[in-house]
Amino acid sequence: MSELAKKTIADLAPLVESKELSPVEITEAVLKRTKEYNPTINAYIDINEETALEAAKAAEVEISNGNYKGVLHGIPLALKDILNFKGETVTYGSKIHKDFVPDFDATVVTKLKEAGSVFTGKLNMHEYAWGATTDNPHFGACRNPWDLQRNPMGSSGGSGAAVAADMTIASLGTDTGGSIRMPAAACGIVGLKPTHGRVSKYGCFPLSWSLDHIGPMTKTVEDAAILLEYIAGYDEKDPTTIEKPIENYSNYLTGDIKGKVIGIIEDYFFQEIDNGIEKTVRDGIKQLESMGATVEVIKVPSLKYAMFAEYITILAESTTIHARNIKIRPNDFGEDVRLNLKLGMVPSGVDYLQAQQIRRMIDLEFVRAFEKVDVIIGPSLPVAPPTIGIDTTSQGVRLSCPANLTGLPSISVPCGISEGLPVGMQIIGPAFKETEILNFAYALEKTNPLNGIRPSFEEELNKSII
């Protein structure tokens, strides 16, 4: 039964629909694995065993009665603990909200509930999503299933680790500077940050209003496409959403990239990169070339200011959000988050507006770049995920933040192994062209870049038992 937890949405859905497999069986398999490995990996803040099994039984009855709702019906998911669930404790990874019970669901939660998903629990995260280690001072550090001494990056580290360790079939994370794509790369899974405005953020606790995104974290590209189909769409409760038709993203996964043009920004995405990571990503690009794509070196000059714009924006906006609590109860924040929130009092109005002008320049330069190329490709992370206790947030964010500043869709997909750890390739596309980046990622995935290599945590644990 434990093998069921290792399967994907696309694997399981047809078996559930045909009644060959029960949602209860799948949920029990996921919960069994979660209870066995969470004490070590610490991907979950809260495991909802009783309510998950009740929901799975209800889904089984609905399906037996001919009321099959679609591919997510009866599929167990666990989400980052930053999304509101009505009537359930939601902590946002913090001490301040450790007993918070919202009276409404996040829009994405509502959509997944309507699709019949089963929720097995809330996943660990960097406190208030303000960091990239998931070394949480209130709920404990999350560990990387590929190397238990390393962190899974963040802030959606619990989501990355849970998916990689098969402690959930799939998940959602949030991304403000790379918090979906960095843990996806570190944990050897797929992480998709959609276009800003493609997915409602209503009911998601904000880190930085203008930079935040919600997106899928999954075992495969196809599963990312499936999840996006369910969570995308205009929401009148979120004024940043844009009214565009929802596409059947999974229908575009042909793997045909012949004649497509890949843009490479050598002087940004391939600067100060670990040698093994650079080689692995470049080898992945060669694979895509062998499928008929061509490569063109392009320039986005204003990217040299991207880190300034990212940090000024996130500092100013996050400190505004937490202004009251950082004044009256600063010691209830973890040390790193407390420091960041106090730093957010430093930037001036001039600094903030300059950062927004830089964002506009970068945005225009990307628009011009996409007149020449179909996608832009580079590494997702410049270095391997560090050991627990070491913070490399600024290094990681450097490669992922341009897609947050511009709001462009971006995906991290595994492209190989370097020194025993997975390497992520980042694929950026034009606004609302999720179909393009998903298909490129699918083409690469079909080459089996990880060569069947899986996370090593089970072997590590077995050795320690022996």
N, C-alpha and C positions, 0 to 999 in steps of 0.2 A: 504493500500500500504506500510505502514511503516514496516510491518512484513517481507517484501521482504529483507530489509537490514539486518535482523537477520539470514538469511539463509546462507548456505555454498556454495562453488563452486560445490560440488557434488550434492547438492540439486537443484541448479539452472540450471546447464548445460543441463540436459535432457529436461527441460521445454523450454529452449531457442532453443535447437536443433529441438524439435517438433513444434516450433512456438506457443506453448501455452502461452509463456511469451516473452515479448519484452525486448531487452537490454535497450531500452529507459525507460521502466517502472522501471527496477531495478536501473538504474542510477539515475533516479529522486528520488527514495526512499532513496538511499544512500545520495544524495545531500541534500534532505530535512532534514534528520536526522543530517547530518553534520552541516548545517547552524543553526539548532536549538541548538545543544549541544556544538559546538566548542567554542563559546564564554566563556563557563565554563571550558571545559576540555583542550582546547588549544592544541589539537593533530595535527592540521594542521598549517603549516606556510603559505601555499597558497592553496586556493580552486579554481580549474579550471572548473567552472560550464559550461561556454560557450563551451570550447573545448571538455569537456567530453560529453556533450549532442550531439555535432556534431559527435563525434566518435561513440556514441551509435546509432545514426540514420544511420550512414554509415554501422555499423555492422548489423543493422536490415535489410537494403536493401540487403546486401551480403547474409545473411541467407535466406531471402525470395526468392532470385534468385538461391538458391541451392548451395551456396558456403560457407558451414559451415566448419570452420577451426579446430574445436575441442573444448574441454571443457572450455577453457578460452575465447572463442569467445563471445564478448559482456558482459563479466564479469567486473564490476568496481573494480579497484585496486587503492590504494594510496601507494606510496613508500617513504621510508626515503629520506630526502632531501640531500643525499650525492651521488646520482647517476645522471650522466649527462643525460639531455634531450636536444637534438639538438634544438636550437632556443628558448629555454625557460630559464627563470631565475632559477638558482640553487644556493642556498646560502651556502651549507655545514654547516648550522646553525651558520653562522658567520657574523660579520659586514664587514670584509675584502672582502668577496665574495658576499655581499648582492645584487649587480647588475651584477653578472657574468652570461653570456649567452654562454654556450659551443657550439661549432660547430660540435659536434658529440654526438651520443647516447652511453651510457654504453652498453656493450654487453648484459647484462641481460634485459635492456630496449628494445633493438632491438629484442630480442627473444620474449618478451611479446607482443610487437607491432605486430610482425609477426603472433602471435597466436590470434590476434584480441582483446586483452584486452583493456578496457577503463580506462583511468587514470583520477581520480577525483581531484588529487592535490598532493602536497609535504608535508611530515610529519615532525613534530618537532623532534629535536634531541639535544643531548648535543653538544655544540659547537665543531666542527671538530671531533666529536665522542670521545673526550678526557675527559671522565667522565661517571658516572653511575647514574645521577639524572635526567637528562633532565630539569634541572633548568636553562633555557637558558637566559642569560642576555640581549640578543638582540631581542628575539622573545617571551619572557615570559616563565614562568614555565608551564610545562605540568602536568596535575593532573591525579591521579589514579582513574579510574571509580568505583573502589570498596570502596574508601574512598577519598573524594575530598581534604582532608587535607594532604594526602600523595603523594609522587611522584611515578611515574610508573617505577622507576629505569631507566637505560639507558645503552648505549647511544641511543638505538633505542626505547626510551620511547614513542614517538609519534606513532610509529607503534604498540606497545603493547596496548596503550590506545585506538587507533582508532579501532583496531580489537575487543577489549573487549567491546567497546561501540557501536559496529555495525555501525561505521562511515566509514567503508570500508569492503568489503567482505573478503579481505586478503591483505597481505603486504609482503614486503621484508625488512629485516634489515641487519645490518653488525655487526660482532662479532670479537673483538680483544682480549678481556679478559672475555667475557661473555655478550656482549651487545645485543645479541638476546635472550639468555636463561634467563638472569636476569629479563628483563621486561616481558618476557613471563610468568615466575613464578609469578611475582608481580601482573600481570593483569589477571591471570587465563586462559591463552591461550597456544597454542603449539608453540614452537620455535625450529627450527632445524638449527644447525651449521653443514654443511656437511664436509666431509674430505677436508683438504687443497688441492687445485688443482682440485676439483670436479666441481667448479663453477668459471667462469671467473670473475676477478675483474677489467677488463679493463673499464675505464670510471667511476670508483668509487674513490672518493678522498681518498688517503691512510692516515691511522693513523700510522700503523706500518707494513711495507711491509711483513715481515715474519710471522706475527700473524693474519693479517686480513682475514676475510671470509665474504661471502654473503650467506644469507639463508632465507627460508620462515618463516613467522609469521602468524599463521592461527587459525581458530576456532576449527579445528579438525585435527587429525593425517592424515586422508585421504586427506584433502586439502593440507597438507604439502607435502605429497608424490606426489600429482598431480603437484604442483608448481615446485618441484625439477625436475620432468621429463622434464619440459619446460626450466629450466634455466641451467641445468647441461650440461657439455660437454667441450671438448678441444677447445681452442681459440688461434690461432696463435698470436693474439695481446697481450696475457697474457702468458709470458714464465713460469709462475708457474703452469699453468694448465697441467694436465696429460691426455694423450690420452687413455681413457678407454671407453668401450661401455656404453651408457646410458641405464639404466634398467627401466622397467615398474614398478616403485616402488610400485604403488598402487595395483598391482597384488599380491604382497607378503603379503598383510594385511589379514592374516587368523586368527590371534589371538591365533594360536596354538603354545604354548611354552613348551609343554610337553617334558621333558628330557633335557631342556636347563639349563645351569648353570649360576647363578648370582654371580658375585664377589662383595664382600663388603670389602672396605678398612676402617676398623674401626678407625685406628689411624690418619686418615686424614679427610675423608668426614663426620665422625660423631663426630668430636671434636669441642667444642665451638659452638654448635648448640642450637638455641632456643628449649626449651623442647617440645612445641606444634608442631613445625615443625618436630623435630626428631620423635615424636610419629606418626605423620601423614605419614611420609615417610616409617617408619618401618611397619606400618599397610598396606601400599600399597605393600610393598615387600611380606608380608604375603599373600596378595591377589594373587600375582603372583605365590607364592609357592603352593597355593591351586589349581592352574591351571596346576600343574605338574612340575614346575621349582624347582630346588634345589639351595641352597645357600652355598657358600664357602668363608670363610674369607681369604683374600690374603694380601700380602705386596707389596708396591712399595716404598722402602726406600728413594729414592731420592726426593720424593714429598716434604720432609721437606725443600727443597731448591727452591720449585716452585715459591714462591712469589718473591724471589730475582731475579730469571731468568726472570720472567714476567716483573717486573718493570724496571730492567736494560735494557731489550730489547726494551720495549715500550718507555721508556724515551729517549734512544739514537736515535732510529729510528724516532720518532715523531719530536724531535728537529732538526734532520737533514732535515726533510721535510719542517719545518717552519723556518729554520735558518735565512733566509733573513728578513722575516717579524718580527721575535721576536727582531731583532736588530734595524730595522728602524722604526717600528710602534708598539711597545709593548703594548701601551695603547689601541689599537684597539681590543685586546683580552680580554675576560672576566677574572676576577681576578684569578679563579682557574686554567684555561687553561694557562694563562700567567705564573703562578707559576710553573706548571708542565713542561712547555717548557724551563724555565730557569733552573729548576732542571736537565733537560736533558743535560745540558752542564757540569755537574759534573762527571758522570761516565767516567772512562778511557777506553782506548782500551783493557787493561787487564780485566777490569770488564765485558766489553761486550763479550769478547771471553770466559771468564769463564762462563758467562750466557749461551752461546751456547753449551759449554761442558756439562753443567747441563741438558740442553734440550736433548742432545744426550743420557745421562744416563737415564733420565726419559723415553724417547722414547723406549730404549732397555728393560727397566724393564716392561713397558706396553706390549711390544711384548711377553715377557716371560709370563706375567700374562694371556694374551689371549690364551696361549697354554692350560690353565686350565679351563678358563671360557669363556662364550659366550658374556656376557656384564658385565659392572661394573655400579653399581647403588648407588646413594646417593642423598642428597638434592640438589636442584638447587641454593637455597639461604639459608644462615645460620640464617638469621633474617628477620623479617617483613620489608617491605619497610618503610623508615622513613618519618616523616613529612617533608613538603617542607621547604627547608632551612638547612636541616641537611644532611650531606654527609657520607654515609657508603660504599663508593666505595671499599675500601681495604677489608672490610669484605666480600662483595659479590663476588669480583673477586677471592678470595682464593679458592672457590669451582669450579669455572668455568674455571680458567686459565689453568689447566693441559691439557685440550683438545685443547687449542690454542697452547700451547708450543709443543705439539706432532702432532697437525694437525688432531687428531682423530675425527670422527663424534660423535656428542653429541646432544641429544634432551632434552628439558624440556617439561614435560606433567603434567597437573594438577593431583594431587593425593588426594586432599581433602581440607578441610577448617580448619583453626586454628584461633580462636578468630575473626571470621568473615571475614578473609582474605584467599585467595587461597594459596595453597602450591604447589610448583613444585617439581617433581621428575626428577632428571637428569639421563639419561641413556647414557653411553659411549660405543662405540663398536670399533672393529678393523678397520683399514684403509679401506675405500671404502665398508664397510658393513652397509651402510645406511638401507638396507633392514632389517637387524637384529634389529637395535634400533627402527625403525619405527614399526615393528611388535610387539615388547615388549610394546611400547607406546600404540599401538592400543589395545592390550590385556587389559591393565590397563584401558584405556578409556572406554571400553565396560562394565566395572563395575559401570559406572556412578559415579565417585568419588566426583563430586561436588553436586550430588544429586539434580540437577535442580536449584541450587542456582545461581543467576545472580548478576552482579555488582549492587551496591545500589545507584548509582548517580542519577537516575531518581527519586527515592524516596526522596533522600536528597534535590533535587531541588524543588520537589513538596511541601515538608514541608516548605522550605524557602519562597515559593510563598504564601502559606497559612499564 
